Amino acid sequence: MKNSNSMPTMKDVAKEAGVALGTVSKVINGLPVGESYRLKVEAAAKKLGYQVNNYARGLKTNKTYTIALIIPSLIHPYFSLLTHELTKALAQRNYRTMLLLTDFDPQAEQACIQMMQQNKVDGAIGLTYNPNLKLDGNLPFVAIDRYFSSTVPCVAADNFGGGRMAAEKLNQLGCKKLAFLRTASSVPGETDKRRQGFESYCISQNLDYEILEFFDAQDTDPRFEQYLREHLVDGKLTIDGIFCGTDRMAFVIRNLLEEMGVSVPGDVQIIGFDGLRRFGDQELHCSTIVQPVEQIAQTCVNLVLTEDRSAVPAMICLPVSYAAGGTTRE
């Protein structure tokens, strides 16, 4: 007779759920099973209070069930949202997260790779900016917004399509003179395609446009205010539509314009990029091109946990969408 004080085992879960032990093992390890079986196993595990023993599980499978996550900062709201979704997606697969913050320091990024080798994590997901980052070929690595090679999968939103979408939306809303404002890393990445998409649409429609882009600068760089004031004539801005590289920049630009007495969206309409919401779950900060952050996270986790590395694609581009958020005249 089972001791009521002992911890429930996988065998107990299998008996409670009325399924084979192998089915329970697949559900615990995040392997595909029929939806009805998965629900039965999860319900039985919850009822019995079954908890996965990751230490014993790791000894048996030669895994740590830990994935390293390299993120530059949690201060930027997009990075915070991405980290939240990645951690949640890993937890759903019964994996722990080793969070490594680099503060955009190239040496810190390389040190993270070395730390991962020493801690023997099962893989890593990274948003990095070190131009000479040396990856461990034996460590499964998934890059976000940065292409390394055909053997390192990269996951990104459709930045080019998003740039075109923003320019097209501003044009549809009556804007005739557009500007693209952005700060960017000097390290080439997928987000550079936001500018390319924006320019592509403007050129195809013969629209008047300007580009103001500073590398390795802050969104609050005073050159943005100088640019806006140079385009202010008799209290009116000569530009009537602005696409900002991020929602954070759109927030800064909107505040600058309103301080100058320029109405948003009355005099000038603004579209950002990311899809950020106030306090994480409330209204949008601005009209924006929305990144599918949850889908990005799920895709990264699926790729880093894939056993057959030969089947992993070099690039996955996920669709974006437009959402009105008060800085355009819908």
C-alpha positions as a printed NumPy array, in Angstrom:
array([[  0.   ,   0.   ,   0.   ],
       [  1.378,   3.445,  -1.002],
       [  2.464,   5.711,   1.858],
       [  0.201,   8.755,   1.769],
       [  3.141,  10.972,   2.79 ],
       [  5.414,   9.923,  -0.098],
       [  5.764,  12.024,  -3.227],
       [  3.683,  10.881,  -6.21 ],
       [  5.612,   9.303,  -9.081],
       [  5.111,   9.163, -12.842],
       [  3.627,   5.706, -12.351],
       [  1.029,   7.199, -10.004],
       [  0.185,   9.869, -12.597],
       [ -0.136,   7.231, -15.323],
       [ -2.495,   5.158, -13.16 ],
       [ -4.606,   8.185, -12.206],
       [ -4.834,   9.342, -15.841],
       [ -5.453,   5.854, -17.194],
       [ -2.618,   6.111, -19.723],
       [  0.687,   4.371, -20.36 ],
       [  3.815,   5.451, -18.46 ],
       [  5.42 ,   6.413, -21.782],
       [  2.602,   8.871, -22.438],
       [  3.222,  10.574, -19.11 ],
       [  6.94 ,  10.762, -19.933],
       [  6.202,  12.45 , -23.265],
       [  3.928,  15.046, -21.667],
       [  6.465,  15.785, -18.912],
       [  9.24 ,  16.206, -21.476],
       [  7.204,  18.406, -23.81 ],
       [  7.009,  15.824, -26.594],
       [  3.948,  15.706, -28.877],
       [  1.028,  13.526, -27.819],
       [ -2.692,  13.606, -28.537],
       [ -4.406,  16.611, -26.947],
       [ -6.83 ,  14.413, -24.967],
       [ -3.909,  12.446, -23.486],
       [ -2.032,  15.619, -22.585],
       [ -5.074,  17.02 , -20.768],
       [ -5.575,  13.763, -18.85 ],
       [ -1.929,  13.665, -17.744],
       [ -1.884,  17.34 , -16.72 ],
       [ -5.136,  16.933, -14.749],
       [ -3.809,  13.816, -12.981],
       [ -0.491,  15.479, -12.167],
       [ -2.299,  18.481, -10.72 ],
       [ -4.657,  16.321,  -8.671],
       [ -1.813,  14.261,  -7.201],
       [  0.504,  17.222,  -6.718],
       [  3.147,  15.607,  -8.936],
       [  6.313,  17.699,  -9.38 ],
       [  9.062,  17.042, -11.896],
       [ 12.388,  16.143, -10.25 ],
       [ 14.642,  18.026, -12.661],
       [ 17.816,  16.892, -10.895],
       [ 17.022,  13.191, -11.237],
       [ 15.626,  13.78 , -14.688],
       [ 18.848,  15.507, -15.711],
       [ 21.054,  12.68 , -14.434],
       [ 19.051,  10.185, -16.453],
       [ 18.998,  12.18 , -19.682],
       [ 22.356,  14.009, -19.374],
       [ 20.556,  17.36 , -19.542],
       [ 20.31 ,  20.348, -17.215],
       [ 16.821,  21.388, -18.401],
       [ 18.102,  24.947, -18.335],
       [ 18.289,  27.406, -21.253],
       [ 20.407,  30.554, -21.072],
       [ 18.782,  33.796, -22.172],
       [ 21.097,  36.661, -23.19 ],
       [ 19.277,  40.01 , -23.092],
       [ 20.894,  43.485, -23.219],
       [ 18.576,  45.134, -20.68 ],
       [ 15.25 ,  44.875, -18.889],
       [ 14.813,  48.651, -18.742],
       [ 13.615,  48.83 , -22.352],
       [  9.949,  47.709, -22.273],
       [ 10.266,  45.593, -25.436],
       [ 13.137,  43.581, -23.967],
       [ 11.123,  43.09 , -20.769],
       [  8.102,  41.82 , -22.703],
       [ 10.286,  39.498, -24.78 ],
       [ 11.993,  38.119, -21.66 ],
       [  8.608,  37.501, -20.028],
       [  7.312,  35.54 , -23.032],
       [ 10.535,  33.529, -23.429],
       [ 10.607,  32.568, -19.754],
       [  6.944,  31.592, -19.886],
       [  7.449,  29.498, -23.041],
       [ 10.389,  27.655, -21.455],
       [  8.42 ,  26.994, -18.263],
       [  5.63 ,  25.453, -20.347],
       [  8.207,  22.942, -21.577],
       [  9.478,  22.336, -18.001],
       [ 12.741,  24.216, -18.601],
       [ 14.383,  26.741, -16.319],
       [ 15.792,  30.064, -17.546],
       [ 19.288,  31.348, -16.788],
       [ 18.904,  35.083, -17.413],
       [ 22.095,  36.917, -18.39 ],
       [ 21.928,  40.732, -18.742],
       [ 24.739,  42.362, -20.747],
       [ 23.893,  46.101, -20.833],
       [ 24.972,  46.111, -24.516],
       [ 28.561,  45.308, -23.493],
       [ 30.285,  43.139, -26.178],
       [ 32.714,  41.657, -23.648],
       [ 29.83 ,  40.78 , -21.326],
       [ 28.112,  38.977, -24.198],
       [ 31.199,  36.859, -24.89 ],
       [ 31.572,  36.176, -21.175],
       [ 27.979,  34.9  , -21.182],
       [ 28.881,  32.34 , -23.855],
       [ 31.82 ,  31.154, -21.724],
       [ 29.612,  31.033, -18.623],
       [ 27.108,  28.91 , -20.501],
       [ 29.834,  26.445, -21.442],
       [ 30.908,  26.155, -17.805],
       [ 27.357,  25.703, -16.498],
       [ 26.52 ,  23.183, -19.203],
       [ 23.14 ,  24.582, -20.117],
       [ 21.231,  22.788, -22.836],
       [ 21.173,  25.775, -25.175],
       [ 20.882,  29.539, -25.449],
       [ 18.637,  32.216, -26.934],
       [ 20.328,  35.556, -27.465],
       [ 19.674,  39.14 , -28.5  ],
       [ 23.263,  40.305, -28.967],
       [ 25.275,  43.219, -30.386],
       [ 28.905,  42.063, -30.207],
       [ 30.113,  42.239, -33.858],
       [ 32.721,  39.522, -33.198],
       [ 30.69 ,  37.223, -30.962],
       [ 32.144,  33.702, -31.041],
       [ 29.523,  31.013, -30.546],
       [ 30.084,  27.461, -29.372],
       [ 29.238,  25.144, -32.261],
       [ 28.314,  22.411, -29.773],
       [ 25.785,  24.605, -27.974],
       [ 22.332,  25.036, -29.58 ],
       [ 21.947,  28.785, -30.067],
       [ 18.987,  30.759, -31.428],
       [ 19.529,  34.403, -32.38 ],
       [ 16.843,  37.062, -32.253],
       [ 16.933,  39.828, -34.913],
       [ 20.471,  38.952, -36.025],
       [ 21.683,  36.554, -38.706],
       [ 24.943,  34.736, -37.915],
       [ 25.184,  31.823, -40.342],
       [ 23.216,  29.04 , -42.006],
       [ 23.827,  26.842, -38.948],
       [ 22.517,  29.367, -36.394],
       [ 18.75 ,  29.912, -36.632],
       [ 17.532,  33.512, -36.498],
       [ 14.005,  34.495, -35.479],
       [ 12.654,  37.935, -36.344],
       [  9.467,  39.807, -37.085],
       [  8.896,  40.982, -40.653],
       [ 10.783,  44.253, -40.248],
       [ 10.811,  45.04 , -43.976],
       [  7.089,  44.412, -44.286],
       [  6.488,  46.472, -41.159],
       [  8.398,  49.432, -42.59 ],
       [  6.37 ,  49.305, -45.796],
       [  3.156,  48.918, -43.787],
       [  3.92 ,  52.049, -41.735],
       [  4.664,  54.198, -44.782],
       [  1.586,  52.902, -46.597],
       [ -0.676,  53.564, -43.602],
       [  0.603,  57.146, -43.213],
       [  0.05 ,  57.694, -46.933],
       [ -3.483,  56.258, -46.733],
       [ -4.218,  58.632, -43.841],
       [ -3.349,  61.625, -46.027],
       [  0.332,  62.231, -45.239],
       [  2.346,  63.642, -48.144],
       [  5.763,  64.393, -46.612],
       [  7.147,  61.539, -44.499],
       [ 10.159,  61.089, -42.238],
       [ 11.769,  58.021, -40.695],
       [ 13.514,  58.619, -37.348],
       [ 15.593,  55.939, -35.682],
       [ 18.508,  55.114, -33.421],
       [ 20.264,  51.886, -34.281],
       [ 23.149,  49.63 , -33.401],
       [ 26.19 ,  49.844, -35.684],
       [ 26.061,  46.036, -35.78 ],
       [ 23.892,  45.018, -38.786],
       [ 20.646,  43.307, -37.828],
       [ 17.158,  42.472, -38.996],
       [ 15.728,  45.696, -37.549],
       [ 17.676,  47.639, -40.221],
       [ 15.044,  46.392, -42.659],
       [ 12.465,  48.741, -41.118],
       [ 14.184,  51.59 , -42.954],
       [ 14.498,  49.544, -46.136],
       [ 10.786,  48.719, -46.152],
       [  9.845,  52.343, -45.46 ],
       [ 12.051,  53.616, -48.304],
       [ 10.805,  50.914, -50.656],
       [  7.201,  52.042, -50.307],
       [  8.008,  55.776, -50.537],
       [ 10.038,  55.262, -53.711],
       [  7.362,  53.049, -55.284],
       [  4.72 ,  55.758, -54.672],
       [  7.006,  58.691, -55.494],
       [  6.445,  60.076, -51.994],
       [  8.593,  62.861, -50.57 ],
       [ 10.497,  61.485, -47.56 ],
       [ 13.535,  62.016, -45.315],
       [ 15.654,  59.712, -43.154],
       [ 17.298,  60.66 , -39.851],
       [ 19.224,  57.777, -38.323],
       [ 21.91 ,  57.798, -35.62 ],
       [ 23.987,  54.777, -34.68 ],
       [ 24.786,  53.788, -31.1  ],
       [ 22.828,  56.804, -29.826],
       [ 19.981,  57.344, -27.366],
       [ 16.371,  58.007, -28.356],
       [ 16.69 ,  61.309, -26.477],
       [ 19.646,  62.435, -28.635],
       [ 19.334,  66.273, -28.965],
       [ 19.849,  66.036, -32.729],
       [ 16.257,  64.826, -33.081],
       [ 14.906,  67.979, -31.448],
       [ 17.216,  70.083, -33.628],
       [ 15.899,  68.312, -36.733],
       [ 12.276,  68.911, -35.767],
       [ 12.868,  72.593, -35.016],
       [ 14.579,  73.03 , -38.384],
       [ 11.365,  71.763, -40.003],
       [  9.134,  74.08 , -37.981],
       [  7.887,  77.022, -40.072],
       [  5.45 ,  79.531, -38.56 ],
       [  4.456,  77.007, -35.909],
       [  3.746,  74.277, -38.476],
       [  5.853,  71.231, -39.173],
       [  6.732,  70.781, -42.841],
       [  6.494,  66.998, -42.265],
       [  3.029,  65.533, -41.741],
       [  3.853,  61.856, -41.164],
       [  6.601,  60.293, -39.02 ],
       [  7.574,  56.628, -38.743],
       [  9.732,  55.94 , -35.678],
       [ 12.004,  52.906, -35.373],
       [ 10.437,  51.943, -32.032],
       [  7.441,  52.853, -29.883],
       [  9.853,  54.247, -27.321],
       [ 11.189,  56.71 , -29.896],
       [  7.632,  57.571, -30.971],
       [  6.891,  58.488, -27.349],
       [  9.946,  60.785, -27.217],
       [  9.16 ,  62.45 , -30.555],
       [  5.522,  63.016, -29.624],
       [  6.548,  64.77 , -26.403],
       [  9.046,  66.981, -28.265],
       [  6.436,  68.006, -30.829],
       [  3.814,  68.81 , -28.215],
       [  6.357,  70.941, -26.326],
       [  6.812,  72.883, -29.597],
       [  3.053,  73.391, -29.891],
       [  2.636,  70.866, -32.703],
       [ -0.523,  68.764, -32.398],
       [ -0.314,  64.945, -32.621],
       [ -2.185,  63.629, -34.554],
       [ -3.797,  66.915, -35.643],
       [ -0.749,  68.422, -37.365],
       [  1.474,  65.38 , -37.708],
       [  0.728,  61.654, -37.479],
       [  3.157,  59.188, -35.9  ],
       [  3.562,  55.425, -36.165],
       [  6.003,  53.458, -34.004],
       [  7.188,  49.864, -34.059],
       [  6.858,  47.103, -31.411],
       [  3.263,  47.169, -30.151],
       [  4.033,  48.138, -26.554],
       [  1.253,  48.778, -24.055],
       [  1.157,  50.948, -20.946],
       [  1.862,  48.869, -17.823],
       [  2.178,  45.853, -20.109],
       [ -1.517,  45.156, -20.628],
       [ -3.344,  48.464, -21.065],
       [ -3.705,  50.879, -23.989],
       [ -1.037,  51.283, -26.677],
       [  1.54 ,  54.059, -26.31 ],
       [  1.033,  55.055, -29.95 ],
       [ -0.177,  53.825, -33.312],
       [  2.254,  51.059, -34.07 ],
       [  3.474,  48.084, -36.064],
       [  2.909,  45.185, -33.658],
       [  5.544,  42.483, -33.277],
       [  4.153,  38.989, -32.497],
       [  6.232,  38.69 , -29.309],
       [  4.545,  35.566, -27.958],
       [  4.997,  33.809, -31.308],
       [  8.637,  34.935, -31.469],
       [  9.245,  33.444, -28.019],
       [  7.495,  30.159, -28.777],
       [  9.422,  29.813, -32.04 ],
       [ 12.767,  30.455, -30.332],
       [ 12.035,  27.85 , -27.663],
       [ 10.904,  25.268, -30.225],
       [ 14.113,  25.796, -32.196],
       [ 16.529,  25.69 , -29.259],
       [ 14.951,  22.458, -27.984],
       [ 14.907,  20.74 , -31.381],
       [ 16.974,  17.568, -31.234],
       [ 17.699,  17.322, -34.972],
       [ 19.836,  20.401, -35.659],
       [ 20.088,  19.562, -39.372],
       [ 16.377,  20.284, -39.776],
       [ 16.532,  23.77 , -38.228],
       [ 15.985,  26.652, -40.715],
       [ 18.494,  29.494, -40.871],
       [ 15.812,  32.193, -40.8  ],
       [ 12.219,  32.454, -39.621],
       [ 10.366,  35.703, -40.34 ],
       [  7.054,  36.193, -38.517],
       [  4.226,  38.492, -39.69 ],
       [  3.505,  41.879, -38.108],
       [  0.272,  43.881, -37.946],
       [ -0.85 ,  47.49 , -37.59 ],
       [ -2.756,  48.831, -34.58 ],
       [ -4.139,  52.352, -34.108],
       [ -3.068,  53.914, -30.815],
       [ -4.045,  57.597, -30.838],
       [ -1.172,  59.155, -32.8  ],
       [ -2.872,  58.74 , -36.175],
       [ -6.203,  60.047, -37.505],
       [ -8.258,  56.902, -38.139]])
